[in-house]
Amino acid sequence: MLGSDLLALVITLVAALVWLRLNDFLAHRGIISASLSRKIIHIGTGPIFVLCWLLFTPAPSARFVAAIVPLGITAQFFMVGAGIIQDKAAVDAMARTGDRREILRGPLYYGIVFVGLTLIFWLDSPVGIIALMVLCGGDGFGDVIGKRISSRALPWSPRKTWAGSLAVLVGGFVFSLLVLAVFIQFGVFDLTLGELIPRLLLISVVCAAVESLPVRDLDNLTVPAAAVALGLLLF
């Protein structure tokens, strides 16, 4: 089984690195902005990684092998942000202002959350997947849509808008539903859509409310934490 899991690890790592490096290249070349690249990475990396879980065996060690991927990428984030290694393309893709130290906040938290939820929940519960998909689809799309669609600012959080919060709700719900539907189809979770949809909707609404709070650079921690807390009550 270890050999099969190591092959799955290689496939997952290649898929994740191709996605990261493609966005690094596009941002470094100026084809897309650093802020957009940062969010595209944020949105796409999670579903790619989580769907690759289906490649792993049921062995107890599988979750630890799979966690090597976000752990390795997170270690890279830390070394780039700390200046231990020089990677201008990565800085251009992930830092809003071009300051490498920004990577030690949002992107680093993002990676830590992925490692933690992979090890804690894996395929034992849908809660970890939901938290990751709300983080990717909800928080990711909220920033992209909020900056591109004109709407009123939230009364309690002037830097955020109604359009952005609605995008967090819809994005988190849709990503969670689609990815979990795949796992249900493969027989990993015994859930019906009738059971799943209202629970996911409630989690998405709460996470959108948490994301709307006037706190900077902590969304990658607060949003999945809210999803986990509520998910543990509902599943």
Residue pairs with C-beta under 8 A, 6 or more apart in sequence:
1 57
1 59
1 61
1 62
2 59
2 61
2 65
4 56
4 57
5 56
5 57
5 59
5 61
5 62
5 65
5 66
6 65
7 55
8 52
8 55
8 56
8 57
8 62
8 65
8 66
9 65
9 66
9 68
9 69
11 52
11 55
12 49
12 52
12 55
12 66
12 69
13 68
13 69
13 72
15 48
15 49
15 52
16 45
16 48
16 49
16 69
16 73
17 73
19 41
19 44
19 45
19 48
20 41
20 45
20 73
20 93
21 89
23 32
23 37
23 40
23 41
23 93
24 37
24 89
24 90
24 92
24 93
25 89
26 32
26 37
26 93
27 33
27 34
27 36
27 37
27 89
27 92
27 93
28 88
28 89
28 92
28 93
32 40
34 92
34 93
34 94
34 95
34 96
34 98
35 96
35 143
35 147
36 144
37 92
37 93
37 94
38 93
38 94
38 95
38 96
38 106
38 107
39 140
39 143
39 144
41 93
41 94
42 110
42 136
42 139
42 140
43 136
43 137
43 140
43 141
43 144
44 136
45 136
46 114
46 132
46 133
46 135
46 136
46 137
46 175
47 133
47 136
47 137
47 175
47 179
49 69
49 70
49 114
50 129
50 132
50 133
50 179
51 179
51 182
52 66
53 66
53 122
53 123
54 182
54 183
54 186
54 188
56 62
56 63
56 65
56 66
62 122
63 118
63 119
63 122
63 123
64 119
66 118
66 122
67 115
67 118
67 119
70 111
70 114
70 115
70 118
71 111
71 115
73 111
74 108
74 111
74 112
74 114
74 115
76 85
76 87
76 90
77 90
77 94
77 103
77 104
77 107
77 108
77 111
78 84
78 103
78 104
78 108
79 85
80 86
80 87
80 90
80 91
80 100
80 103
81 100
81 101
81 102
81 103
81 104
81 107
81 108
82 104
83 100
90 103
91 98
91 99
91 100
91 103
92 98
94 102
94 103
94 107
95 101
95 102
95 103
96 102
105 217
106 217
106 219
106 220
109 217
109 218
109 220
109 221
110 135
110 220
113 131
113 132
113 135
113 220
113 221
113 224
114 132
117 128
117 131
117 132
117 224
117 228
118 128
120 128
121 127
121 128
121 129
121 131
122 128
123 183
123 188
125 231
125 235
126 180
126 183
126 189
126 191
126 231
126 235
127 227
127 228
127 231
127 232
127 235
128 228
129 176
129 179
129 180
129 183
130 176
130 180
130 200
130 203
130 227
130 231
131 224
131 225
131 227
131 228
131 231
132 224
133 172
133 175
133 176
133 179
133 180
134 172
134 175
134 176
134 203
134 204
134 207
134 223
134 224
134 227
135 220
135 223
135 224
135 227
136 175
137 171
137 172
137 173
137 174
137 175
137 176
138 167
138 168
138 169
138 171
138 172
138 173
138 175
138 204
138 207
138 208
138 211
138 223
139 168
139 172
139 207
139 211
139 219
139 220
139 223
140 171
141 167
141 168
141 170
141 171
142 160
142 164
142 165
142 167
142 168
142 171
142 208
142 211
143 164
144 167
145 163
145 164
145 166
145 167
145 171
146 160
146 161
146 163
146 164
146 165
146 167
147 164
149 161
149 163
150 163
151 161
151 162
151 163
151 164
152 161
152 162
153 159
153 160
153 161
154 160
154 161
154 162
154 165
154 212
156 212
156 213
156 214
157 212
157 213
157 214
158 214
159 214
159 216
160 211
160 212
160 214
165 208
165 209
165 211
165 212
166 208
168 204
168 207
168 208
168 211
168 212
169 204
169 205
169 207
169 208
170 204
172 203
172 204
172 207
172 208
172 227
173 200
173 201
173 204
176 200
176 203
176 204
177 196
177 197
177 200
180 189
180 191
180 196
180 200
181 193
183 189
184 190
184 191
184 196
199 234
199 235
202 230
202 234
203 226
203 227
203 230
203 231
203 234
206 226
206 227
206 230
207 223
207 226
207 227
210 222
210 223
210 226
211 219
211 222
211 223
213 222
215 222
